[in-house]
Amino acid sequence: MNMENYVNTVLRPLLQGDGGEMEFIGCDGDTLRVLLRGECSFCAKAENCLRWCEEKIKKDTGKTVRISAEKRRPWFRDR
């Protein structure tokens, strides 16, 4: 399973259950780049969640990746 498919079918549904959203941007070597939206965009524990995602990827796929995340807050949070 490639990383984009893994993000969309495994990680994304888990985060959506808590109101979060993760979008695959790209994968450069061992760095997985994602965009966090929804509740994830302003969650104080997002970094812990990303570390958990890294561990889950390693457990499920055997690949060691570092997740680099960009947060995009909803427009109504900017006020």
C-alpha positions, 0 to 999 in steps of 0.5 A: 500500500502506498502512503497516499492510500494509507493516509486516506484509508487508515489515518484519515478515517480515524481522525475524522471520528474526532472532527479532524481531517488529514490530507496527503500532500506528498512523500519525500524519502522518509518524510510524509507531508500532510495538511491538517484541517478541522479540529486537528488544525488547532488541537494542542495535542496534534504533535502527539497524534502525529507521533502516534500516526508515525508509530502506527505506520511503522507497525502496519507497514514496516516503514519508518517515516517522519510526518511533517504537518501544515495546519490550516485553520478554518476561516472562522477561527482566524477572527 
